């Protein structure tokens, strides 16, 4: 049995992060592999950063991002703070219940020793390749010997443009990967540009799509969450117009409005536009809220993923301005384009409210799922 080390994001109490982490481990093990999730802690006084002109930019960016993250969650609103506390509790419980074989390793030398013990090391989905990732020891694969197969599955860059100060180290990091894939075409194009067209990245579907609708029912049994018919709102951003649009739709259709309280942003109308606020529930529960909804309104990539995979009617709004350097709209636009669902991306309540023809969508999705499965099997050397 092949041993595979997994570099997957799982410590952020975000529903998409948790579910893609679970799906990655689940799928790799379903292919007959034994997995360990690598939980790396860097040396305190020596981070083993490569010496490069981009290091100064990386340290400044890392400091600024830390300050921004603290500011994003520094609200005095009691509901917001209560949701964060409950979400942390539920995500710790989910890790204990749904993830396993988490290998804690501290220090560069110990990480290198661990890397040599695997048949393959796989970096999973989510935004593991933000600009500056190449200065990290783990996400850049600098700890993995050449004798061990290196794989990326549906890894995201999380930006629409890549700063040139990171090109040199990123090029080196991507060149270490034997089987390279991303989850949006924009990411593949950036890698090709940075690497002077010498490296090709496959575009595959998010790991949550590799688990079919029927299999999700077996994993997370169906549970009715609300007595009345409702629309389900999962907004990570704080755009009030998106929330007002969802409210107008609910009124138009005579439906209740259930909203997830975000743990990433806050807006003044969060507690006014919804009939029911969902706070602090587990990823299992999140899936069931989507299952039972008449329609989903979201600005989240994984809100779209589960709406499609569970065959729910949905609408999606853009969370980022098109000229923003951290524009993450492309990953949503990519899957909508592939599945011919671009009309679900809206700015206001649509005049014609149409149900999605999932017979057509599921046929295309199954093809994409099969191709992505094949890429993963080949990368893992599975017959």
C-alpha positions as CSV (number, residue, x, y, z in Angstrom):
1,X,0.0,0.0,0.0
2,X,1.4,3.4,-1.0
3,X,2.0,5.9,1.7
4,X,1.1,9.5,0.8
5,X,1.8,12.6,2.8
6,X,-0.9,15.3,2.5
7,X,-0.2,19.0,2.6
8,X,-3.8,20.2,3.0
9,X,-5.3,23.3,4.6
10,X,-7.5,22.2,7.4
11,X,-7.0,24.6,10.3
12,X,-9.2,27.4,9.2
13,X,-12.8,27.1,10.5
14,X,-14.2,27.8,7.0
15,X,-16.7,25.3,5.6
16,X,-15.0,25.1,2.2
17,X,-11.5,24.6,3.7
18,X,-12.7,21.8,6.0
19,X,-14.7,20.0,3.4
20,X,-12.0,20.1,0.7
21,X,-9.5,18.8,3.3
22,X,-11.9,15.9,4.1
23,X,-12.6,15.2,0.5
24,X,-8.9,15.1,-0.4
25,X,-8.0,12.5,2.3
26,X,-11.2,10.5,1.5
27,X,-10.5,10.3,-2.2
28,X,-6.8,9.4,-2.0
29,X,-7.6,6.7,0.5
30,X,-10.5,5.4,-1.7
31,X,-7.8,4.8,-4.3
32,X,-6.1,2.3,-2.0
33,X,-3.4,4.6,-0.4
34,X,-2.5,5.1,3.2
35,X,-2.4,8.8,4.1
36,X,-0.9,11.1,6.7
37,X,-1.8,14.8,7.0
38,X,1.5,16.7,7.5
39,X,1.1,19.4,10.2
40,X,4.4,21.3,10.1
41,X,5.7,23.8,12.6
42,X,8.8,25.8,11.4
43,X,11.9,26.3,13.4
44,X,11.4,29.2,15.7
45,X,14.6,31.1,14.9
46,X,15.4,29.7,11.4
47,X,12.5,29.6,8.9
48,X,14.9,28.2,6.2
49,X,13.8,30.9,3.8
50,X,15.7,30.7,0.4
51,X,18.0,33.7,-0.1
52,X,16.3,35.7,-2.9
53,X,15.5,39.3,-3.8
54,X,11.9,38.6,-3.2
55,X,12.4,37.7,0.5
56,X,12.0,41.3,1.6
57,X,8.7,41.7,-0.2
58,X,7.5,38.3,1.3
59,X,8.3,39.4,4.9
60,X,6.4,42.7,4.4
61,X,3.4,41.0,2.7
62,X,3.3,38.4,5.5
63,X,3.3,41.1,8.2
64,X,0.6,43.1,6.5
65,X,-1.6,40.1,5.9
66,X,-1.4,39.3,9.6
67,X,-2.6,42.8,10.5
68,X,-5.4,42.6,7.9
69,X,-6.6,39.3,9.3
70,X,-6.8,40.6,12.8
71,X,-8.7,43.7,11.6
72,X,-11.2,41.6,9.7
73,X,-12.4,39.8,12.8
74,X,-12.1,42.6,15.3
75,X,-15.8,43.4,15.6
76,X,-17.7,44.0,18.8
77,X,-20.9,42.5,17.5
78,X,-21.9,39.7,19.9
79,X,-23.5,37.5,17.3
80,X,-20.3,37.7,15.1
81,X,-18.0,36.9,18.1
82,X,-20.3,34.1,19.3
83,X,-20.3,32.6,15.9
84,X,-16.5,32.5,15.7
85,X,-16.3,30.8,19.1
86,X,-18.9,28.2,18.2
87,X,-17.3,27.7,14.7
88,X,-14.0,26.9,16.3
89,X,-15.5,24.4,18.6
90,X,-17.4,22.6,15.8
91,X,-14.4,22.5,13.5
92,X,-12.2,21.0,16.2
93,X,-14.8,18.3,16.7
94,X,-15.0,17.8,12.9
95,X,-11.3,17.3,12.7
96,X,-11.4,14.6,15.4
97,X,-14.4,12.9,13.8
98,X,-13.6,13.1,10.1
99,X,-9.9,13.6,9.6
100,X,-7.2,11.1,10.8
101,X,-3.5,10.3,10.8
102,X,-2.4,13.9,11.4
103,X,1.3,13.8,11.8
104,X,2.8,16.7,13.8
105,X,6.4,17.5,12.8
106,X,8.5,20.3,14.1
107,X,11.7,21.7,12.4
108,X,13.1,21.5,9.0
109,X,15.4,18.4,9.5
110,X,12.5,16.4,11.0
111,X,10.3,17.4,8.0
112,X,13.0,16.3,5.5
113,X,13.2,12.9,7.3
114,X,9.5,12.5,7.2
115,X,9.3,13.4,3.5
116,X,11.7,10.6,2.6
117,X,9.4,8.0,4.2
118,X,6.5,8.5,1.7
119,X,5.9,7.1,-1.7
120,X,4.4,10.4,-2.7
121,X,3.7,13.8,-1.2
122,X,0.5,15.6,-2.4
123,X,-0.4,19.2,-1.9
124,X,-4.2,19.5,-1.8
125,X,-6.8,22.0,-2.8
126,X,-7.5,25.4,-1.4
127,X,-5.2,28.5,-1.8
128,X,-1.9,27.0,-1.0
129,X,0.0,29.0,-3.6
130,X,-0.6,32.6,-2.7
131,X,2.3,34.8,-3.8
132,X,5.2,34.0,-1.5
133,X,4.3,30.4,-1.0
134,X,7.8,29.5,-2.4
135,X,9.4,30.8,0.7
136,X,7.7,28.2,2.8
137,X,9.4,24.9,3.3
138,X,6.4,22.6,3.0
139,X,4.2,24.1,0.2
140,X,7.3,24.6,-2.0
141,X,8.2,20.8,-1.6
142,X,11.8,21.8,-0.6
143,X,11.7,19.0,2.0
144,X,10.8,16.2,-0.5
145,X,13.7,14.2,-2.0
146,X,13.8,13.5,-5.7
147,X,13.1,9.8,-5.1
148,X,9.6,10.6,-3.8
149,X,6.8,11.5,-6.2
150,X,5.4,15.0,-5.9
151,X,1.8,15.9,-6.8
152,X,-0.4,18.9,-6.6
153,X,-4.2,18.3,-6.9
154,X,-6.4,21.3,-7.7
155,X,-4.2,23.8,-5.8
156,X,-5.3,27.4,-6.1
157,X,-3.1,30.5,-6.4
158,X,-5.8,32.8,-5.1
159,X,-4.9,35.8,-7.3
160,X,-5.4,37.1,-10.8
161,X,-1.9,38.4,-11.1
162,X,1.4,37.2,-9.7
163,X,4.0,39.8,-8.5
164,X,7.2,39.5,-10.4
165,X,9.3,39.6,-7.2
166,X,8.0,36.0,-6.6
167,X,8.6,34.6,-10.1
168,X,12.1,33.2,-9.6
169,X,11.3,31.2,-6.4
170,X,7.9,30.1,-7.6
171,X,9.4,28.8,-10.8
172,X,11.8,26.7,-8.8
173,X,9.0,25.4,-6.6
174,X,6.7,24.4,-9.5
175,X,9.5,22.7,-11.3
176,X,9.9,20.3,-8.4
177,X,6.4,18.9,-8.9
178,X,6.1,15.7,-11.0
179,X,2.3,16.0,-11.5
180,X,1.0,19.5,-11.4
181,X,-2.7,20.5,-11.4
182,X,-4.8,23.5,-10.4
183,X,-8.5,24.1,-10.1
184,X,-8.9,27.1,-12.4
185,X,-7.6,28.1,-15.9
186,X,-6.3,31.4,-14.6
187,X,-4.0,29.6,-12.3
188,X,-2.7,27.4,-15.1
189,X,-2.1,30.5,-17.3
190,X,-0.2,32.2,-14.5
191,X,2.1,29.2,-14.0
192,X,2.7,29.0,-17.7
193,X,3.6,32.7,-17.8
194,X,5.9,32.6,-14.8
195,X,7.6,29.5,-16.1
196,X,8.1,30.8,-19.6
197,X,5.7,28.2,-21.0
198,X,8.1,25.4,-19.9
199,X,5.7,24.0,-17.3
200,X,2.1,22.9,-17.9
201,X,-0.5,22.6,-15.2
202,X,-3.6,20.5,-15.7
203,X,-6.9,22.0,-14.8
204,X,-9.0,19.6,-12.6
205,X,-12.1,19.9,-10.5
206,X,-12.1,20.6,-6.8
207,X,-11.8,17.5,-4.6
208,X,-15.3,18.0,-3.3
209,X,-16.6,17.3,-6.8
210,X,-14.8,13.9,-6.8
211,X,-17.4,12.7,-4.3
212,X,-20.7,12.2,-6.0
213,X,-24.0,13.5,-4.7
214,X,-25.1,10.0,-3.7
215,X,-21.8,9.3,-1.9
216,X,-22.1,12.6,0.0
217,X,-25.5,11.3,1.2
218,X,-23.7,8.1,2.6
219,X,-21.0,10.2,4.2
220,X,-23.2,12.9,5.7
221,X,-26.7,11.4,6.1
222,X,-29.6,13.6,5.1
223,X,-31.1,15.6,7.9
224,X,-33.9,18.1,7.7
225,X,-32.7,21.4,9.1
226,X,-35.7,23.8,8.8
227,X,-39.5,23.2,8.7
228,X,-40.4,26.0,6.2
229,X,-39.2,26.2,2.6
230,X,-36.2,28.5,2.5
231,X,-33.4,30.0,0.5
232,X,-29.9,29.6,2.0
233,X,-27.4,32.4,2.0
234,X,-23.7,31.7,2.4
235,X,-21.8,35.0,2.0
236,X,-18.2,35.3,3.0
237,X,-18.0,39.0,2.0
238,X,-19.8,42.0,3.5
239,X,-21.5,43.3,0.3
240,X,-24.9,44.5,1.5
241,X,-26.4,44.7,-2.0
242,X,-25.9,40.9,-2.4
243,X,-27.8,40.3,0.8
244,X,-30.6,42.7,-0.2
245,X,-30.8,40.9,-3.5
246,X,-31.3,37.6,-1.7
247,X,-34.0,39.2,0.5
248,X,-35.9,40.4,-2.5
249,X,-35.8,37.0,-4.1
250,X,-37.1,35.4,-0.9
251,X,-40.0,37.9,-0.8
252,X,-40.7,37.3,-4.4
253,X,-40.9,33.6,-4.0
254,X,-42.6,33.6,-0.6
255,X,-39.6,31.8,1.1
256,X,-37.9,32.1,4.4
257,X,-34.3,33.3,4.3
258,X,-31.6,31.4,6.3
259,X,-28.2,33.0,6.4
260,X,-24.8,31.7,7.6
261,X,-23.1,34.3,9.8
262,X,-19.6,34.8,8.2
263,X,-16.5,34.4,10.3
264,X,-14.5,36.5,7.8
265,X,-16.5,39.7,7.5
266,X,-19.3,41.7,9.0
267,X,-22.0,44.1,7.6
268,X,-24.6,46.1,9.4
269,X,-27.6,44.3,7.9
270,X,-26.4,40.7,8.8
271,X,-29.0,40.4,11.6
272,X,-31.8,42.2,9.8
273,X,-32.1,40.7,6.3
274,X,-32.5,37.0,7.4
275,X,-35.3,35.1,9.1
276,X,-32.9,32.7,10.7
277,X,-29.2,33.0,11.4
278,X,-27.1,29.8,11.3
279,X,-24.2,30.1,13.6
280,X,-21.3,27.8,14.5
281,X,-22.6,24.6,13.0
282,X,-20.5,21.8,11.7
283,X,-19.5,21.2,8.0
284,X,-21.9,18.2,8.0
285,X,-24.7,20.5,9.0
286,X,-23.6,23.1,6.4
287,X,-24.0,20.4,3.7
288,X,-27.5,19.5,4.9
289,X,-28.6,23.2,4.9
290,X,-27.7,23.4,1.2
291,X,-29.4,20.0,0.5
292,X,-32.7,21.3,1.9
293,X,-32.7,24.7,0.3
294,X,-35.0,25.8,-2.5
295,X,-32.2,28.1,-3.7
296,X,-28.7,29.1,-2.6
297,X,-27.3,32.6,-2.8
298,X,-23.5,32.8,-2.3
299,X,-20.3,34.6,-3.1
300,X,-18.2,31.5,-2.1
301,X,-16.5,29.0,-4.4
302,X,-17.5,26.1,-2.2
303,X,-21.0,27.5,-1.9
304,X,-21.1,27.0,-5.6
305,X,-19.4,23.6,-5.5
306,X,-21.9,22.1,-3.1
307,X,-24.9,23.7,-4.8
308,X,-23.9,22.1,-8.1
309,X,-22.9,18.8,-6.6
310,X,-26.1,18.5,-4.6
311,X,-28.2,19.7,-7.6
312,X,-29.6,22.8,-6.0
313,X,-30.8,25.9,-7.7
314,X,-28.4,28.7,-7.0
315,X,-27.1,32.2,-7.8
316,X,-23.7,33.6,-7.2
317,X,-22.4,37.2,-6.7
318,X,-18.8,38.4,-7.2
319,X,-17.0,39.0,-4.0
320,X,-14.0,40.8,-5.5
321,X,-13.6,43.8,-7.7
322,X,-12.3,42.9,-11.2
323,X,-9.2,45.1,-10.8
324,X,-8.3,43.7,-7.3
325,X,-4.9,42.0,-7.2
326,X,-6.5,39.3,-4.9
327,X,-9.4,38.7,-7.3
328,X,-10.6,35.1,-6.7
329,X,-13.6,35.3,-9.0
330,X,-11.9,33.3,-11.7
331,X,-12.2,30.0,-9.9
332,X,-16.0,30.5,-9.8
333,X,-16.2,31.7,-13.3
334,X,-14.1,28.8,-14.5
335,X,-16.5,26.1,-13.2
336,X,-19.6,28.0,-14.3
337,X,-18.2,28.3,-17.8
338,X,-17.3,24.5,-18.0
339,X,-20.8,23.6,-16.9
340,X,-22.5,26.2,-19.0
341,X,-24.0,27.9,-15.9
342,X,-22.6,31.5,-16.5
343,X,-26.2,32.9,-16.2
344,X,-26.1,32.0,-12.5
345,X,-23.6,34.8,-11.9
346,X,-25.8,37.8,-11.2
347,X,-25.8,41.4,-9.8
348,X,-29.5,41.7,-9.1
349,X,-32.6,39.5,-8.9
350,X,-33.0,38.0,-12.4
351,X,-36.2,38.8,-14.3
352,X,-36.5,35.1,-15.4
353,X,-36.1,32.8,-12.5
354,X,-35.2,29.5,-14.1
355,X,-34.5,26.1,-12.6
356,X,-31.2,24.5,-13.6
357,X,-31.4,21.5,-15.9
358,X,-29.2,19.1,-13.9
359,X,-29.5,16.3,-16.4
360,X,-27.3,18.3,-18.7
361,X,-25.0,19.7,-15.9
362,X,-24.5,16.3,-14.3
363,X,-23.4,14.7,-17.6
364,X,-20.7,17.3,-18.1
365,X,-19.7,17.2,-14.4
366,X,-19.3,13.4,-14.6
367,X,-17.0,13.8,-17.5
368,X,-14.9,16.3,-15.6
369,X,-14.9,14.1,-12.5
370,X,-13.7,11.1,-14.5
371,X,-10.9,13.1,-16.1
372,X,-9.8,14.5,-12.8
373,X,-9.9,11.0,-11.2
374,X,-7.7,9.7,-14.0
375,X,-5.2,12.5,-13.4
376,X,-5.0,11.6,-9.7
377,X,-4.7,7.9,-10.4
378,X,-1.9,8.5,-12.8
379,X,-0.1,10.8,-10.4
380,X,-0.4,8.3,-7.6
381,X,0.6,5.4,-10.0
382,X,-2.6,3.6,-9.4
383,X,-3.7,1.0,-12.0
